[in-house]
């Protein structure tokens, strides 16, 4: 998606102890004790912020340009990139190897948009949909062969879930499920069984990252990129995390993991991934195109095209 909006402001509130001194009022003129009565009332405010410290440190390493503008995935041997209407396969040196520019050709239901992607056991998982007038229909988990980029099958979404768009998806390798984000209404992320495609349920995110773009599962956490910085004001986008709890949990706290200050020019964040062989953190960014209220408005000074790049970070636990 391409809409921009000012990023939310998040405050950290610290617990305080307040001492209140009340002046004594005495109506008895014969009482010699007219001193103030001091009443200490410690009022504790144990208000804890959900924005905790990041659990990883990120050292910027490099960028490389790609064709697609939506998502990034890797199996450790190749990079897979999604455009809105295409899939691309690159070697680890950044050389384009394969392209599928007709990814919807064999869909049973029509679609016009792909979001962020994942790769698992030789298959590329994508979120396909028909996106018109700010809403998605025909949402499906579309699966492609990672070797050839050929379409294999789809799993339908459950319209009763409340999901109205799919901006990205991630495979939870431990629980054998698929999680999907919703760019239109990010209050929830949605979980499906990896094998059967059956809808499992949804997780309420608190607070809600604005304009979610990508999602990735790594070591019991889901990492979500959000296009919550306004490029018109040179604001940066962010990555958030939420810990995966037992299926009985219906809501969980979201924490800020990273602010992307390293970008060459603020623009639009997209998908993300972690390289299973190198441990590198990969994030997809677009820059150059000026977008106002979701509509392209030419280019920023110094640009005559939109540039799609993968930012590569060294990631280590804090």
C-alpha positions as CSV (number, residue, x, y, z in Angstrom):
1,X,0.0,0.0,0.0
2,X,1.1,3.6,-0.5
3,X,-0.9,5.8,1.9
4,X,1.1,7.9,4.3
5,X,0.1,9.4,7.6
6,X,1.8,11.1,10.5
7,X,3.4,8.6,12.9
8,X,1.7,8.1,16.3
9,X,3.3,9.6,19.4
10,X,4.0,7.2,22.1
11,X,4.8,8.3,25.6
12,X,6.5,6.5,28.5
13,X,4.9,7.2,31.7
14,X,6.9,6.7,34.9
15,X,5.6,5.8,38.3
16,X,5.7,8.7,40.7
17,X,5.1,9.3,44.4
18,X,3.2,12.5,45.2
19,X,3.3,14.1,48.7
20,X,0.2,16.3,49.4
21,X,0.4,18.9,52.2
22,X,-2.9,20.3,53.4
23,X,-3.0,23.5,55.4
24,X,-4.9,23.0,58.7
25,X,-8.0,25.3,59.3
26,X,-8.9,25.8,62.9
27,X,-12.2,27.6,63.9
28,X,-11.3,27.5,67.7
29,X,-9.6,30.8,68.5
30,X,-8.6,29.4,71.9
31,X,-6.5,26.7,70.4
32,X,-2.9,27.7,70.5
33,X,-1.9,25.1,67.9
34,X,-2.4,26.9,64.6
35,X,0.3,25.0,62.8
36,X,-0.2,23.3,59.4
37,X,-1.1,19.7,59.5
38,X,1.1,17.8,57.0
39,X,-0.6,14.7,55.5
40,X,1.7,12.7,53.4
41,X,-0.3,10.7,50.8
42,X,1.9,8.7,48.5
43,X,-0.1,8.3,45.3
44,X,1.5,5.7,43.2
45,X,1.0,5.7,39.4
46,X,2.3,2.4,38.2
47,X,1.5,3.1,34.6
48,X,3.8,1.0,32.5
49,X,4.4,1.7,28.8
50,X,4.1,-1.2,26.4
51,X,7.0,0.2,24.5
52,X,9.9,-1.7,26.0
53,X,13.6,-1.8,25.0
54,X,14.4,-3.5,21.7
55,X,15.4,-7.1,22.1
56,X,17.9,-6.9,19.2
57,X,20.6,-4.4,18.0
58,X,20.8,-3.6,14.3
59,X,24.0,-2.6,12.5
60,X,23.4,-1.3,9.0
61,X,25.6,-3.1,6.4
62,X,24.4,-2.4,2.8
63,X,21.6,-1.9,0.4
64,X,20.8,-3.4,-3.0
65,X,18.2,-2.4,-5.6
66,X,15.5,-4.8,-6.7
67,X,12.6,-4.7,-9.2
68,X,9.5,-5.3,-6.9
69,X,8.1,-2.8,-4.5
70,X,6.3,-5.0,-1.9
71,X,8.0,-7.8,0.0
72,X,11.2,-9.7,0.6
73,X,11.9,-13.3,1.7
74,X,14.9,-15.6,1.8
75,X,15.6,-19.3,2.3
76,X,19.3,-18.5,2.9
77,X,20.2,-19.4,-0.7
78,X,18.2,-17.0,-2.7
79,X,16.2,-13.7,-2.3
80,X,12.6,-13.6,-3.3
81,X,10.9,-10.2,-4.0
82,X,7.3,-9.4,-4.6
83,X,6.0,-6.5,-6.7
84,X,2.3,-5.6,-6.7
85,X,1.8,-7.7,-9.8
86,X,5.0,-9.8,-10.1
87,X,7.4,-12.1,-8.3
88,X,11.2,-12.0,-8.7
89,X,14.1,-14.4,-7.7
90,X,17.6,-13.1,-7.0
91,X,20.9,-14.8,-6.1
92,X,22.6,-13.7,-3.0
93,X,24.8,-11.3,-5.0
94,X,21.6,-9.4,-6.1
95,X,21.5,-10.7,-9.6
96,X,18.0,-11.2,-11.0
97,X,17.4,-14.9,-12.0
98,X,13.7,-15.3,-12.7
99,X,10.5,-13.3,-13.0
100,X,6.9,-14.2,-12.9
101,X,5.0,-11.2,-14.3
102,X,1.6,-13.1,-14.5
103,X,1.2,-14.3,-10.9
104,X,-2.6,-14.2,-11.0
105,X,-3.1,-16.1,-14.3
106,X,-4.2,-19.3,-12.7
107,X,-6.2,-18.0,-9.7
108,X,-9.8,-19.2,-9.4
109,X,-10.7,-15.8,-8.0
110,X,-9.4,-12.6,-9.7
111,X,-6.7,-10.5,-8.0
112,X,-4.6,-7.5,-8.7
113,X,-2.3,-7.1,-5.8
114,X,0.4,-9.0,-3.9
115,X,1.9,-7.9,-0.6
116,X,4.8,-9.0,1.6
117,X,5.8,-12.7,1.2
118,X,7.5,-15.6,3.0
119,X,9.3,-18.7,1.9
120,X,9.0,-22.1,3.6
121,X,10.1,-25.6,2.5
122,X,10.6,-24.7,-1.1
123,X,7.3,-22.7,-1.4
124,X,6.7,-18.9,-1.6
125,X,3.7,-17.8,0.4
126,X,2.0,-14.6,-0.7
127,X,-1.1,-12.6,0.2
128,X,-3.2,-12.1,-2.9
129,X,-6.3,-9.9,-3.3
130,X,-8.3,-7.6,-5.4
131,X,-7.7,-4.2,-3.9
132,X,-10.2,-1.5,-5.0
133,X,-11.3,1.7,-3.3
134,X,-9.3,1.1,-0.1
135,X,-10.6,-2.4,0.5
136,X,-9.5,-5.9,-0.4
137,X,-11.7,-8.8,-1.7
138,X,-10.9,-12.3,-2.8
139,X,-8.2,-12.4,-0.2
140,X,-6.2,-15.6,-0.4
141,X,-2.9,-17.2,0.6
142,X,-1.3,-17.9,-2.8
143,X,1.5,-20.4,-2.9
144,X,4.2,-20.6,-5.6
145,X,7.1,-22.9,-6.3
146,X,10.3,-21.3,-5.0
147,X,12.4,-22.9,-7.7
148,X,10.4,-21.9,-10.7
149,X,8.1,-19.1,-9.3
150,X,5.1,-21.1,-10.8
151,X,1.7,-20.9,-9.1
152,X,0.7,-24.0,-7.2
153,X,-2.4,-23.4,-5.1
154,X,-4.4,-21.0,-2.9
155,X,-6.1,-21.1,0.4
156,X,-9.1,-18.8,0.9
157,X,-9.6,-16.3,3.7
158,X,-12.5,-16.3,6.1
159,X,-14.6,-13.2,5.4
160,X,-16.3,-13.5,8.8
161,X,-12.9,-12.9,10.5
162,X,-13.2,-9.2,9.9
163,X,-10.1,-8.9,7.8
164,X,-10.6,-6.5,4.9
165,X,-7.1,-6.4,3.4
166,X,-3.8,-8.4,3.3
167,X,-0.6,-6.4,3.2
168,X,1.7,-9.2,4.1
169,X,1.9,-12.7,5.6
170,X,4.4,-14.8,7.6
171,X,4.8,-18.5,8.2
172,X,5.1,-19.5,11.9
173,X,7.5,-22.4,11.4
174,X,7.1,-23.6,15.0
175,X,3.3,-23.8,15.2
176,X,2.8,-24.5,11.5
177,X,0.5,-21.5,10.9
178,X,0.3,-18.5,8.6
179,X,-0.3,-14.9,10.0
180,X,-1.7,-12.1,7.9
181,X,-1.7,-8.3,8.4
182,X,-4.4,-5.9,7.4
183,X,-3.2,-2.4,6.1
184,X,-6.7,-1.0,6.2
185,X,-7.6,-1.9,9.8
186,X,-4.5,-3.1,11.7
187,X,-6.3,-3.8,15.0
188,X,-5.9,-7.5,14.5
189,X,-3.6,-10.0,12.8
190,X,-5.1,-13.2,11.5
191,X,-4.0,-16.8,11.8
192,X,-4.6,-19.8,9.5
193,X,-3.5,-23.4,9.7
194,X,-0.5,-24.0,7.3
195,X,-1.7,-27.4,6.1
196,X,-5.5,-27.2,5.9
197,X,-5.9,-23.5,5.4
198,X,-8.5,-23.3,8.1
199,X,-9.0,-20.1,9.9
200,X,-7.8,-20.4,13.5
201,X,-8.4,-16.9,15.0
202,X,-7.1,-13.4,15.3
203,X,-4.9,-11.6,17.8
204,X,-5.7,-8.1,19.0
205,X,-2.7,-5.8,18.8
206,X,-2.4,-3.2,21.6
207,X,-1.5,-0.5,20.7
208,X,-2.1,-0.8,17.0
209,X,0.8,-0.1,14.6
210,X,-0.5,2.2,11.9
211,X,-0.5,1.2,8.2
212,X,1.1,-2.3,8.6
213,X,3.1,-3.4,5.6
214,X,5.1,-6.5,6.4
215,X,5.3,-9.3,8.9
216,X,7.8,-12.0,9.8
217,X,8.1,-14.7,12.5
218,X,11.4,-15.2,14.3
219,X,12.1,-17.0,17.6
220,X,8.7,-16.7,19.2
221,X,8.0,-13.1,18.0
222,X,6.2,-11.6,15.1
223,X,7.9,-8.5,13.7
224,X,5.6,-6.0,11.9
225,X,6.8,-3.1,9.7
226,X,4.5,0.0,9.7
227,X,4.5,2.8,7.2
228,X,3.7,5.3,10.0
229,X,6.2,8.0,9.2
230,X,5.1,10.9,7.0
231,X,7.6,11.2,4.1
232,X,6.3,14.8,3.5
233,X,7.8,15.7,6.9
234,X,10.8,13.4,6.6
235,X,9.5,11.1,9.4
236,X,10.9,7.6,9.7
237,X,9.0,4.3,9.6
238,X,9.2,1.7,12.3
239,X,9.3,-2.0,13.1
240,X,7.3,-3.4,16.0
241,X,7.2,-6.8,17.7
242,X,4.6,-8.9,19.5
243,X,5.3,-12.2,21.4
244,X,3.4,-15.2,20.3
245,X,1.4,-16.6,23.2
246,X,-0.8,-19.7,23.6
247,X,-3.8,-19.8,21.3
248,X,-6.2,-18.9,24.1
249,X,-4.7,-15.4,24.3
250,X,-6.9,-13.0,22.3
251,X,-4.8,-9.8,22.8
252,X,-1.2,-8.9,23.3
253,X,1.1,-5.9,23.8
254,X,3.0,-4.5,20.9
255,X,6.5,-3.1,21.5
256,X,8.7,-0.8,19.4
257,X,11.7,-2.7,18.0
258,X,13.4,-0.3,15.6
259,X,13.2,3.2,14.1
260,X,14.7,3.2,10.6
261,X,16.9,6.3,10.6
262,X,19.4,4.9,8.1
263,X,17.3,5.3,5.0
264,X,18.7,7.4,2.2
265,X,15.4,9.3,1.9
266,X,12.2,8.7,3.9
267,X,9.6,7.0,1.8
268,X,7.6,3.8,2.2
269,X,8.6,0.8,4.2
270,X,7.4,-2.6,3.0
271,X,8.2,-6.2,3.9
272,X,10.9,-7.8,6.0
273,X,12.7,-11.1,6.6
274,X,15.6,-12.7,8.5
275,X,18.2,-14.8,6.6
276,X,18.2,-18.2,8.3
277,X,21.8,-18.9,7.4
278,X,23.5,-15.5,8.1
279,X,21.0,-14.1,10.7
280,X,20.9,-10.8,8.7
281,X,17.8,-8.7,9.0
282,X,16.3,-7.6,5.6
283,X,13.9,-4.8,5.1
284,X,12.3,-3.5,1.9
285,X,12.0,0.2,1.3
286,X,10.7,2.4,-1.6
287,X,11.9,6.0,-2.1
288,X,11.6,8.8,-4.6
289,X,7.9,8.8,-5.5
290,X,5.8,11.4,-3.7
291,X,2.5,10.0,-2.4
292,X,-0.2,12.2,-0.9
293,X,-3.3,10.7,0.6
294,X,-2.6,7.5,-1.2
295,X,-2.2,9.0,-4.6
296,X,1.1,9.4,-6.6
297,X,2.0,13.1,-7.0
298,X,5.2,12.9,-9.1
299,X,8.6,12.6,-7.6
300,X,10.6,14.3,-4.9
301,X,13.5,16.7,-5.9
302,X,16.4,14.7,-7.4
303,X,14.3,11.7,-8.5
304,X,12.7,10.8,-11.8
305,X,11.6,7.2,-10.7
306,X,10.8,5.2,-7.7
307,X,13.7,3.2,-6.3
308,X,13.1,-0.2,-4.5
309,X,15.8,-1.3,-2.2
310,X,16.6,-4.1,0.3
311,X,18.4,-2.8,3.5
312,X,20.6,-5.4,5.1
313,X,21.4,-5.3,8.8
314,X,23.5,-7.3,11.1
315,X,21.2,-8.4,13.9
316,X,22.3,-9.4,17.4
317,X,20.5,-10.1,20.7
318,X,20.7,-7.4,23.4
